[in-house]
């Protein structure tokens, strides 16, 4: 799972990371303590997700899978 370094924009990286984890938006939001509306807004492009946020999520998932 190498979404950290890809040509996708951050919104797409976030969507792909969530899909790879197999979590729904609700479960993904709960896992990271982020409001569901924020996750939805990021994925739908209504708000911009910062690269460092996606990077941190990626790292957490990566560490959990070791």
Biotite code that builds the C-alpha atoms (Angstrom):
import biotite.structure as struc

atoms = struc.array([
    struc.Atom([0.000, 0.000, 0.000], chain_id="A", res_id=1, res_name="UNK", atom_name="CA", element="C"),
    struc.Atom([2.002, 2.940, -1.241], chain_id="A", res_id=2, res_name="UNK", atom_name="CA", element="C"),
    struc.Atom([-0.433, 5.842, -1.351], chain_id="A", res_id=3, res_name="UNK", atom_name="CA", element="C"),
    struc.Atom([2.040, 8.164, 0.314], chain_id="A", res_id=4, res_name="UNK", atom_name="CA", element="C"),
    struc.Atom([3.971, 8.796, -2.866], chain_id="A", res_id=5, res_name="UNK", atom_name="CA", element="C"),
    struc.Atom([1.557, 8.866, -5.752], chain_id="A", res_id=6, res_name="UNK", atom_name="CA", element="C"),
    struc.Atom([0.290, 11.098, -8.514], chain_id="A", res_id=7, res_name="UNK", atom_name="CA", element="C"),
    struc.Atom([-3.182, 11.247, -6.968], chain_id="A", res_id=8, res_name="UNK", atom_name="CA", element="C"),
    struc.Atom([-4.330, 14.461, -5.357], chain_id="A", res_id=9, res_name="UNK", atom_name="CA", element="C"),
    struc.Atom([-4.861, 14.418, -1.610], chain_id="A", res_id=10, res_name="UNK", atom_name="CA", element="C"),
    struc.Atom([-8.623, 13.938, -1.912], chain_id="A", res_id=11, res_name="UNK", atom_name="CA", element="C"),
    struc.Atom([-8.094, 10.831, -4.038], chain_id="A", res_id=12, res_name="UNK", atom_name="CA", element="C"),
    struc.Atom([-5.364, 9.532, -1.731], chain_id="A", res_id=13, res_name="UNK", atom_name="CA", element="C"),
    struc.Atom([-7.750, 9.859, 1.211], chain_id="A", res_id=14, res_name="UNK", atom_name="CA", element="C"),
    struc.Atom([-10.510, 7.986, -0.617], chain_id="A", res_id=15, res_name="UNK", atom_name="CA", element="C"),
    struc.Atom([-8.119, 5.249, -1.678], chain_id="A", res_id=16, res_name="UNK", atom_name="CA", element="C"),
    struc.Atom([-6.662, 4.911, 1.825], chain_id="A", res_id=17, res_name="UNK", atom_name="CA", element="C"),
    struc.Atom([-10.136, 4.509, 3.282], chain_id="A", res_id=18, res_name="UNK", atom_name="CA", element="C"),
    struc.Atom([-11.070, 1.928, 0.654], chain_id="A", res_id=19, res_name="UNK", atom_name="CA", element="C"),
    struc.Atom([-7.857, -0.030, 1.251], chain_id="A", res_id=20, res_name="UNK", atom_name="CA", element="C"),
    struc.Atom([-8.664, -0.190, 4.960], chain_id="A", res_id=21, res_name="UNK", atom_name="CA", element="C"),
    struc.Atom([-12.114, -1.537, 4.130], chain_id="A", res_id=22, res_name="UNK", atom_name="CA", element="C"),
    struc.Atom([-13.757, 1.004, 6.415], chain_id="A", res_id=23, res_name="UNK", atom_name="CA", element="C"),
    struc.Atom([-16.916, 2.956, 5.737], chain_id="A", res_id=24, res_name="UNK", atom_name="CA", element="C"),
    struc.Atom([-16.747, 6.729, 5.985], chain_id="A", res_id=25, res_name="UNK", atom_name="CA", element="C"),
    struc.Atom([-18.365, 6.501, 9.429], chain_id="A", res_id=26, res_name="UNK", atom_name="CA", element="C"),
    struc.Atom([-15.891, 3.911, 10.753], chain_id="A", res_id=27, res_name="UNK", atom_name="CA", element="C"),
    struc.Atom([-12.934, 5.731, 9.190], chain_id="A", res_id=28, res_name="UNK", atom_name="CA", element="C"),
    struc.Atom([-14.052, 8.998, 10.818], chain_id="A", res_id=29, res_name="UNK", atom_name="CA", element="C"),
    struc.Atom([-14.442, 7.244, 14.194], chain_id="A", res_id=30, res_name="UNK", atom_name="CA", element="C"),
    struc.Atom([-11.013, 5.623, 13.891], chain_id="A", res_id=31, res_name="UNK", atom_name="CA", element="C"),
    struc.Atom([-9.300, 8.990, 13.470], chain_id="A", res_id=32, res_name="UNK", atom_name="CA", element="C"),
    struc.Atom([-11.618, 11.070, 15.657], chain_id="A", res_id=33, res_name="UNK", atom_name="CA", element="C"),
    struc.Atom([-12.688, 13.261, 12.760], chain_id="A", res_id=34, res_name="UNK", atom_name="CA", element="C"),
    struc.Atom([-16.307, 14.300, 12.210], chain_id="A", res_id=35, res_name="UNK", atom_name="CA", element="C"),
    struc.Atom([-18.013, 12.284, 9.471], chain_id="A", res_id=36, res_name="UNK", atom_name="CA", element="C"),
    struc.Atom([-19.040, 15.495, 7.704], chain_id="A", res_id=37, res_name="UNK", atom_name="CA", element="C"),
    struc.Atom([-15.370, 16.496, 7.440], chain_id="A", res_id=38, res_name="UNK", atom_name="CA", element="C"),
    struc.Atom([-14.449, 13.152, 5.845], chain_id="A", res_id=39, res_name="UNK", atom_name="CA", element="C"),
    struc.Atom([-17.353, 13.520, 3.420], chain_id="A", res_id=40, res_name="UNK", atom_name="CA", element="C"),
    struc.Atom([-16.441, 17.108, 2.571], chain_id="A", res_id=41, res_name="UNK", atom_name="CA", element="C"),
    struc.Atom([-12.834, 16.083, 1.928], chain_id="A", res_id=42, res_name="UNK", atom_name="CA", element="C"),
    struc.Atom([-13.790, 13.140, -0.268], chain_id="A", res_id=43, res_name="UNK", atom_name="CA", element="C"),
    struc.Atom([-16.377, 15.125, -2.238], chain_id="A", res_id=44, res_name="UNK", atom_name="CA", element="C"),
    struc.Atom([-14.006, 18.056, -2.706], chain_id="A", res_id=45, res_name="UNK", atom_name="CA", element="C"),
    struc.Atom([-16.098, 20.533, -0.713], chain_id="A", res_id=46, res_name="UNK", atom_name="CA", element="C"),
    struc.Atom([-13.142, 21.157, 1.602], chain_id="A", res_id=47, res_name="UNK", atom_name="CA", element="C"),
    struc.Atom([-9.444, 20.670, 1.010], chain_id="A", res_id=48, res_name="UNK", atom_name="CA", element="C"),
    struc.Atom([-7.662, 17.960, 2.963], chain_id="A", res_id=49, res_name="UNK", atom_name="CA", element="C"),
    struc.Atom([-4.056, 18.816, 3.743], chain_id="A", res_id=50, res_name="UNK", atom_name="CA", element="C"),
    struc.Atom([-1.273, 16.525, 2.572], chain_id="A", res_id=51, res_name="UNK", atom_name="CA", element="C"),
    struc.Atom([0.161, 16.145, 6.044], chain_id="A", res_id=52, res_name="UNK", atom_name="CA", element="C"),
    struc.Atom([-3.202, 14.860, 7.346], chain_id="A", res_id=53, res_name="UNK", atom_name="CA", element="C"),
    struc.Atom([-3.336, 12.119, 4.716], chain_id="A", res_id=54, res_name="UNK", atom_name="CA", element="C"),
    struc.Atom([0.343, 11.354, 5.344], chain_id="A", res_id=55, res_name="UNK", atom_name="CA", element="C"),
    struc.Atom([-0.294, 10.920, 9.074], chain_id="A", res_id=56, res_name="UNK", atom_name="CA", element="C"),
    struc.Atom([-3.312, 8.682, 8.430], chain_id="A", res_id=57, res_name="UNK", atom_name="CA", element="C"),
    struc.Atom([-1.245, 6.608, 6.034], chain_id="A", res_id=58, res_name="UNK", atom_name="CA", element="C"),
    struc.Atom([1.528, 6.245, 8.630], chain_id="A", res_id=59, res_name="UNK", atom_name="CA", element="C"),
    struc.Atom([-0.906, 5.183, 11.366], chain_id="A", res_id=60, res_name="UNK", atom_name="CA", element="C"),
    struc.Atom([-2.439, 2.528, 9.109], chain_id="A", res_id=61, res_name="UNK", atom_name="CA", element="C"),
    struc.Atom([1.016, 1.387, 8.052], chain_id="A", res_id=62, res_name="UNK", atom_name="CA", element="C"),
    struc.Atom([2.187, 1.025, 11.668], chain_id="A", res_id=63, res_name="UNK", atom_name="CA", element="C"),
    struc.Atom([-0.966, -0.849, 12.662], chain_id="A", res_id=64, res_name="UNK", atom_name="CA", element="C"),
    struc.Atom([-0.389, -3.367, 9.872], chain_id="A", res_id=65, res_name="UNK", atom_name="CA", element="C"),
    struc.Atom([3.156, -4.254, 10.969], chain_id="A", res_id=66, res_name="UNK", atom_name="CA", element="C"),
])
